[in-house]
Amino acid sequence: MTLSLNDLPLRDDLRGLTPYGAPQAPLPIALNVNENTHPIPDAVASDILDDIAVAIRDVNRYPDREFTTLREGFAEYLGHGLSPEQIWAGNGSNEVLQHIMQAFAGPGRTVFGFSPTYSMYPLIAQGTGARWIAGTRQPDYTITPEEAAEQVRDADPDVIILCSPNNPTGTPLGLDVIEAVYEASRGIVIVDEAYQEFAPRDAVSALTLLEGRPRLAISRTMSKAFAFAGARVGYLAADPAFVDALRLVRLPYHLSTLTQAAAVAALRNADVMLGMVEEIVEQRDRITATLEALGYTPHESWSNFVLFGGVTDPRATWQQLYDRGVLVRDVGIPGHLRVSAGTEAETTAFLDALASIGSAS
């Protein structure tokens, strides 16, 4: 007899939900999950392996529970006068966000975000027992400070999460919006800057807003710009008291010795690791220009992907690209698809495949 979820005493609020997961398929060109498709440079990979080889000799012992060296590395990388006491890290930024929601959301509390946004936010919120509230954006996916503050005041949430630049749209978020949301709220405000390294060089990070705002946290990841998605390393900067709150909910020794060693070595090579960002931005802008030439409507993006409209039948176009060996993402926005900026060769393969389907009608 085969059991189903309905046969188990699952929490009522989890019944009917579907696990998160983008399609995984063995296609030659996979541009659907916003990975950095550039491999880590050989010299850096060797350096990381050297550190892992040293660390594995002590793998019979539990890791540094406070990941001290790694926090020092993140503080130095982020700058802005941050101290290690203001840094937290986890197995990907999703776990960092989960820690925040475990500490500040939970049963009887609410989490608010402006839709459309990263689809994991409501799932993480619901996993902690909190209720997700979806705010709205302008038709071009931007948000004004006035509208943002009004929506936040009306919802009065316990946790607010702002994705900057926004996934899946790539939309930049002004610091004035973040300030307005913070002033209008009583709860925690998270700014998820997973794609910040792909923004224009003169773009100012929300890290500049931390001083004097103890309810504010800025989340980052090594998955994108550092090409470290498989290592699962995310982190945040916040007030030391905020970081203390996360210790209450984290599992003991949640960052392995090997993860810490790999991340510290990658940070030591940050200049080389980030060298590929410029090429990715170049391919992103090439995608945007070519999509326009093909009659599609790409949205402004400060990330490593492009959301484009003008797709008459997203499912059919997705399948036609799939049949040509190219995997993109249908994010559920009517008339749209999303594609990650890959290497020059991968970008060419996507654009050639899309052109072979025909221009947008």
WOFEN-V194967 format. One line per field, one symbol per residue. phi: phi as a letter, one per 20 degrees, with the letter a starting at -180 (. if undefined). psi: psi as a letter, one per 40 degrees, with the letter a starting at -180 (. if undefined). A space follows every 10 residues. Layout:
phi=???
psi=???
This chain:
phi=.eedgfedff ggfdfnfdff rfgdbfefcd cdclfeefff ggffgfffff fffffffdff dffffekgff ffffffffml mfdgfedcbb fnffffffgf ffecdngndc ccbeefbgff gfffgffene dedeecdfge mecegfffff ffffeleecc cdebfedden ffcfffffff fffedddfdd dedgdgfefg fefeffgfef gmcfedcdec befefelcgf elccbbcafg fffgffffdf fflfdfgfff ffffffffdg gffeffffff fffgffggff gffenecfeg cdddbcecen egcgfffgff fgfencddce enegmcccce edfgffffff fffffffpff e
psi=hhiideeifi hdeeheihii hihhigidgh feffihehih iddddddddd dddddedeee iiihdefddd ddddddddaf eiideeiiia gidddddddd dddebaheii hhihiiahed dddddddeei hhhhaiiide eihidddddd dddddfidhh hhhhihhede hihidddddd dddeieahhh hhfdedeeii dehhiedeed hegeehihii iedcdeffde dghiiihaid ddddddddei ihfehidddd ddddddddfd dddededddd dddddddddd dddeeigiih hfafihhhae hdgddddddd dddeehhahh eehheiihhi haiddddddd dddddddiii .
